[in-house]
């Protein structure tokens, strides 16, 4: 009898695992069943704000492979609108509820991949039956928001609660839709994934786009009228609105895993080893936004929910299930985003993270231009580097600037991944031409400034 692989979750991690396992083992040797509670498989969650804004017509444009593609080309039994409710590790079975047709199914497994992703952080005040309040994690969430924005009466005001990646990108998308947008952040700054000095550059660009920003202002409740949200309540009063988008981040979707006895780490994610195996549970694997992983700089466990990691982790699990050998070596937290034409990139540790990890360090900020100063279109780019004392090893980097800014973070990510010092980086052989960079690239200028700062402290 063929072995059976059950996959819980049909997006990046789960379908990457299924695809890789299938490539290495034929259908006669390995049956693969995928349970997905939503309406879509293998889609880009990161593309949802661009669908909301109208830049992408979607949702079809955001889907890499449909359930039918997996069924016909990969011989994967994809069960859409099925929510797994029980994992019985002793009997090697899962129980799933058919959300569309009703009833339950019970399926055995030899291997199990838990790839249930993450869920939006939803405070108690957001638990409401009022229409117009949306988390933003899945394509189904995006579809629900699109339907609300397109329906009559069409909303004219929006409040985005939370200033992380989701919040900032959704604020821009709603401005593009023509709504008046207020972003409310309980902390001192939006875009807390970068340090405060860099976040202020982002906030300035957001204000220039017409977004009202309210910081250090927790939301305490919602008001509704006729079954629709009508205001967001704060300590400073109510903000009238027609739609609320929650951009408070996400947490690992591990309720089912906890109930089954999976080990949960300090970040709230499932603990896994480098091969994506769940320790102590033979034949059980986990990948994607539901797991925690190692930060290669701090050495600490982290939960960094990004599609890049989910795809790699799912691929790693699938290779191993298929009889190969692969490992996932950890993360350094590289990410990019944009606000209108302002680009933002970060990698490694922020100042507070470096401090919490026990590093002594210097941080420098260098302003340069994205192109030769005389070339048309040259604009300011700000690069921040954090370097360990006294070694000079790069610990983290952030970039905020205009055209050609964000993807420069990849140069810094490679340097960080390979343990380079800022002194090493000053001699990097980077490409130069006036349309693309000044003679001294902004990365090199920042590295030189960090070297000088280290030398000044050691005199």
C-alpha positions in Angstrom: 0.0 0.0 0.0 1.3 3.5 -0.9 2.4 5.7 1.9 0.2 8.8 2.6 1.2 12.4 3.1 -1.3 14.7 4.6 -0.7 18.5 4.3 -2.6 21.0 6.4 -2.6 24.3 4.5 -2.6 24.9 0.8 -0.5 28.0 0.3 3.2 28.6 0.0 4.7 26.2 2.5 2.2 23.4 2.2 2.1 23.3 -1.6 5.8 23.6 -1.9 6.2 20.6 0.4 3.6 18.6 -1.6 5.2 19.5 -5.0 8.7 18.6 -3.9 7.6 15.3 -2.3 5.7 14.5 -5.6 8.7 15.2 -7.8 10.7 12.7 -5.9 8.1 10.0 -5.4 5.5 8.8 -7.8 1.8 8.6 -7.2 2.0 4.8 -6.8 4.5 5.2 -4.0 3.1 8.3 -2.2 -0.5 9.5 -1.9 -0.7 13.2 -1.1 -3.8 14.8 0.4 -4.0 18.6 1.0 -6.6 20.2 3.2 -7.2 23.9 2.7 -9.9 25.8 4.5 -10.0 28.7 2.0 -11.0 29.1 -1.6 -7.5 29.4 -3.1 -4.1 27.6 -3.3 -0.6 28.9 -3.9 -1.3 32.6 -4.0 0.6 35.7 -3.2 -0.5 37.2 0.1 2.0 40.0 -0.5 0.1 41.0 -3.6 -3.2 41.7 -1.8 -2.6 45.4 -1.3 -2.0 45.9 -5.0 -5.2 44.1 -5.8 -7.1 46.3 -3.3 -5.5 49.5 -4.9 -6.5 48.4 -8.4 -2.9 48.0 -9.6 -3.5 44.3 -10.0 -6.8 43.1 -11.4 -6.7 39.8 -9.5 -7.4 37.6 -7.8 -6.4 35.3 -10.6 -3.2 37.2 -11.2 -2.1 36.5 -7.6 -2.5 32.7 -7.9 0.5 30.7 -9.0 -1.2 27.3 -9.2 -4.9 26.4 -8.9 -6.3 23.3 -7.1 -7.1 21.8 -10.5 -3.5 22.2 -11.6 -2.3 20.3 -8.5 -4.8 17.6 -9.1 -4.1 17.0 -12.8 -0.4 17.8 -13.1 0.9 16.7 -9.7 -1.6 14.0 -8.7 -2.3 15.8 -5.4 -5.7 15.3 -3.9 -6.6 18.9 -2.9 -9.6 19.3 -0.6 -10.7 22.9 -0.7 -12.9 24.4 2.0 -11.9 21.7 4.4 -10.7 22.7 7.8 -8.7 20.2 9.9 -10.2 20.1 13.4 -8.2 17.2 15.0 -4.8 15.7 14.6 -4.6 12.3 16.3 -0.9 11.5 16.5 -1.5 8.2 18.2 -3.8 6.8 15.5 -2.0 8.7 12.7 -5.2 10.4 11.6 -6.7 13.8 10.9 -10.3 14.8 11.1 -11.5 17.6 8.7 -14.8 19.4 8.5 -16.2 20.2 5.0 -17.1 23.9 5.3 -19.0 23.9 2.0 -20.9 20.6 2.0 -21.1 19.8 5.7 -20.0 16.6 7.4 -16.5 15.3 8.4 -13.8 13.2 6.9 -11.1 11.1 8.6 -7.9 10.4 6.8 -4.8 8.4 7.9 -1.3 9.6 7.4 2.3 8.3 7.4 3.8 11.8 7.1 2.1 15.0 8.1 3.1 18.6 7.1 1.6 21.3 9.3 1.5 24.5 7.2 -1.5 26.3 8.6 0.2 29.7 8.3 -0.5 32.7 10.6 -3.6 34.6 11.7 -4.0 38.3 12.1 -3.6 39.7 15.6 -7.1 40.6 16.6 -7.6 42.4 20.0 -10.8 41.9 21.9 -12.3 45.2 20.8 -12.2 43.9 17.2 -14.4 40.9 18.0 -17.5 42.4 16.5 -20.4 41.5 14.3 -20.3 44.9 12.7 -19.6 44.9 9.0 -16.5 46.7 7.6 -13.8 45.4 9.9 -11.1 43.3 8.2 -8.0 41.4 9.0 -5.7 41.1 6.0 -3.8 37.7 5.8 -5.4 35.6 3.1 -6.8 36.0 -0.3 -10.2 35.4 1.1 -9.6 38.4 3.4 -8.7 40.5 0.4 -11.8 39.4 -1.5 -14.0 40.4 1.5 -12.5 43.8 1.6 -12.8 44.3 -2.1 -16.4 43.4 -2.0 -17.0 45.9 0.9 -15.2 48.7 -1.0 -17.1 48.1 -4.2 -20.6 47.8 -2.6 -23.0 50.6 -2.1 -22.8 52.8 -0.1 -19.2 53.0 -1.1 -16.9 53.9 1.8 -15.1 57.3 1.8 -13.2 57.1 5.0 -10.8 54.4 6.3 -8.9 53.8 9.5 -5.9 51.4 9.5 -5.0 50.2 12.9 -1.3 49.3 13.1 1.7 50.6 11.2 3.6 47.5 10.2 4.1 46.2 6.7 0.4 45.3 6.3 -0.8 48.5 7.8 1.5 50.8 5.7 0.8 49.0 2.4 -3.0 48.9 3.0 -3.0 52.6 3.9 -1.4 53.4 0.6 -3.8 51.0 -1.2 -6.8 52.7 0.3 -5.5 56.2 -0.6 -5.1 54.9 -4.2 -8.8 53.9 -4.0 -9.7 57.5 -3.2 -10.5 57.1 0.5 -9.5 59.5 3.2 -7.1 57.4 5.4 -6.0 57.6 9.0 -3.3 55.2 10.3 -3.4 54.7 14.1 -0.4 53.2 15.8 -0.1 52.5 19.5 3.7 52.8 19.4 5.8 55.8 18.8 6.3 55.2 15.1 4.9 53.4 12.1 7.1 50.9 10.4 8.7 49.6 13.6 10.6 47.0 11.6 13.3 49.8 11.2 14.8 52.1 13.8 13.0 55.3 14.7 15.2 57.7 12.7 14.6 55.7 9.5 10.9 55.2 10.3 10.4 59.0 10.5 11.5 59.2 6.8 8.7 56.7 6.0 6.2 58.6 8.0 7.1 61.8 6.2 6.5 60.1 2.9 3.1 58.8 4.1 2.0 62.2 5.1 3.1 63.5 1.7 0.7 60.9 0.2 -2.2 62.3 2.2 -2.3 59.7 5.0 -3.0 61.1 8.5 -0.8 59.4 11.1 -1.7 59.2 14.8 1.0 57.6 17.0 1.2 56.6 20.7 -2.6 56.1 20.5 -4.0 52.7 21.3 -7.5 51.8 19.9 -9.9 50.8 22.7 -13.1 50.1 20.8 -15.4 50.4 17.8 -18.8 52.1 17.3 -21.4 50.9 14.8 -24.5 52.1 13.2 -27.1 49.9 11.4 -24.8 46.9 11.5 -21.8 48.8 10.0 -18.7 50.1 11.7 -19.0 53.9 12.1 -16.0 54.9 14.3 -12.8 53.8 15.9 -12.6 54.7 19.6 -9.4 56.0 21.3 -8.5 57.8 24.5 -8.5 61.0 22.5 -12.0 60.5 21.1 -13.7 58.7 18.2 -12.6 58.7 14.6 -15.5 58.4 12.1 -14.9 55.7 9.5 -16.6 53.5 7.0 -14.0 50.7 7.0 -11.4 49.4 9.5 -8.3 47.4 8.4 -6.3 45.6 11.1 -2.6 45.9 10.5 -1.5 44.7 13.9 0.7 41.9 12.6 0.1 38.2 12.7 0.8 35.3 15.1 1.5 31.7 14.3 -1.7 29.7 13.7 -0.9 26.9 16.1 -4.1 26.2 18.1 -4.6 22.9 16.3 -0.9 22.0 16.8 -0.9 22.8 20.5 -4.0 20.6 21.0 -2.2 17.7 19.3 0.9 18.1 21.5 3.3 19.8 19.1 6.2 21.6 20.9 5.8 25.3 20.9 8.7 27.7 21.2 9.1 31.0 23.0 7.9 33.0 19.9 4.6 31.1 19.8 5.7 29.2 16.7 6.1 25.4 16.4 9.7 24.3 17.1 11.4 22.5 14.2 14.9 21.3 13.4 16.9 22.3 10.3 15.1 19.6 8.2 11.7 21.0 9.3 11.0 18.0 11.4 8.9 18.5 14.6 11.1 17.2 17.4 9.8 14.1 19.2 7.1 13.5 16.6 8.3 11.0 14.0 6.9 11.7 10.5 5.6 15.1 11.5 6.9 18.2 9.8 6.0 21.9 10.0 6.8 24.9 7.7 5.9 28.4 7.0 4.3 31.1 9.1 3.3 28.7 11.9 6.9 27.8 12.8 9.8 29.6 14.5 13.3 29.5 13.2 16.8 30.6 14.1 18.1 34.1 13.5 21.6 33.7 12.2 22.9 36.9 13.7 21.4 36.9 17.2 21.3 33.1 17.5 17.8 33.4 19.0 14.5 31.8 17.9 12.3 34.2 15.9 9.0 34.3 14.1 9.4 36.0 10.7 6.3 35.4 8.6 7.4 36.0 5.0 6.6 34.1 1.8 10.2 33.7 0.9 10.8 31.7 4.1 7.6 29.7 3.7 8.5 28.5 0.2 12.0 27.5 1.2 10.9 25.7 4.3 8.1 23.9 2.5 10.6 22.9 -0.2 13.0 21.6 2.5 10.3 19.5 4.1 9.2 18.1 0.8 12.7 17.1 -0.3 13.2 15.2 3.0 9.8 13.5 2.8 10.6 12.5 -0.8 13.8 10.7 0.3 16.3 13.5 -0.3 18.3 15.6 2.2 17.8 19.3 2.7 18.1 21.8 5.5 16.8 25.3 6.2 19.7 27.3 7.8 17.7 30.1 9.4 16.9 33.7 8.6 18.3 37.2 8.9 15.0 39.1 8.5 15.6 40.7 5.0 12.5 42.5 3.8 11.5 45.3 1.5 8.4 47.4 0.9 7.4 50.8 -0.5 5.2 53.8 0.3 4.3 55.5 -2.9 7.7 55.8 -4.6 9.7 55.7 -1.4 11.5 52.3 -1.0 12.3 50.7 2.4 14.6 47.8 3.0 16.0 46.1 6.1 18.1 43.1 7.1 19.6 41.7 10.3 19.2 43.4 13.7 17.8 46.8 14.6 19.5 48.7 17.3 17.2 47.5 20.1 17.5 43.9 18.9 21.3 44.2 18.8 21.2 45.6 22.3 18.9 42.9 23.6 21.2 40.2 22.1 24.1 41.6 24.1 26.1 43.1 21.3 28.3 46.2 21.7 27.9 48.1 18.4 28.1 51.4 16.5 25.4 52.6 14.2 26.0 55.1 11.4 23.6 56.8 8.9 24.9 58.0 5.6 23.1 60.0 3.0 24.0 59.7 -0.7 22.2 59.6 -4.1 20.8 56.7 -6.0 22.6 57.8 -9.2 25.5 60.1 -10.1 24.6 63.5 -8.8 24.6 65.1 -12.3 22.4 62.4 -13.9 18.7 63.2 -14.3 16.5 61.7 -11.6 19.2 61.5 -8.9 17.6 61.5 -5.4 18.6 61.0 -1.8 19.2 57.6 -0.3 19.7 57.0 3.4 21.7 53.9 4.5 22.0 52.9 8.1 24.5 50.2 9.2 24.9 48.6 12.6 28.4 47.1 13.2 29.7 45.1 16.1 32.5 46.5 18.3 35.4 46.0 18.1 35.2 43.4 15.3 33.3 45.5 12.8 31.1 42.6 11.8 27.9 43.8 10.2 24.9 43.1 12.4 22.1 44.9 10.5 21.3 47.4 7.8 18.4 49.6 6.8 17.8 51.7 3.6 15.2 54.3 2.9 15.2 56.1 -0.5 13.8 56.5 -3.9 14.4 54.6 -7.1 17.0 51.8 -6.9 17.0 51.9 -3.1 15.3 48.9 -1.7 17.0 46.1 -3.6 20.4 47.4 -2.5 19.5 45.8 0.8 20.3 42.5 -0.9 24.0 43.4 -1.2 24.0 44.1 2.5 22.0 40.9 3.2 24.7 38.8 1.4 27.4 40.5 3.4 25.6 39.9 6.6 24.8 36.3 5.8 28.5 35.6 5.2 29.8 37.4 8.3 31.6 40.2 6.5 32.9 43.2 8.4 32.3 46.8 7.4 36.0 47.0 6.5 35.6 44.1 4.1 32.6 45.8 2.6 34.5 49.0 1.7 36.3 47.1 -1.0 33.3 45.4 -2.6 33.4 45.5 -6.4 30.0 46.9 -7.1 28.6 47.9 -10.4 28.9 51.6 -11.4 27.4 53.6 -14.2 25.9 57.1 -13.8 22.2 56.0 -14.4 22.5 53.4 -11.5 25.0 54.6 -8.9 27.6 57.3 -8.0 31.2 56.3 -8.2 31.0 55.5 -4.5 27.9 53.4 -4.1 25.7 54.4 -1.1 26.5 50.9 0.4 30.3 51.7 0.2 29.9 55.2 1.6 28.0 53.8 4.6 30.6 51.1 5.1 33.4 53.7 5.1 31.5 55.8 7.7 31.1 52.7 9.9 34.8 52.0 9.7 35.6 55.6 10.7 33.1 55.4 13.6 34.7 52.2 14.9 38.2 53.7 14.6 37.2 56.8 16.5 35.9 54.8 19.4 39.1 52.6 19.6 41.6 55.5 19.6 
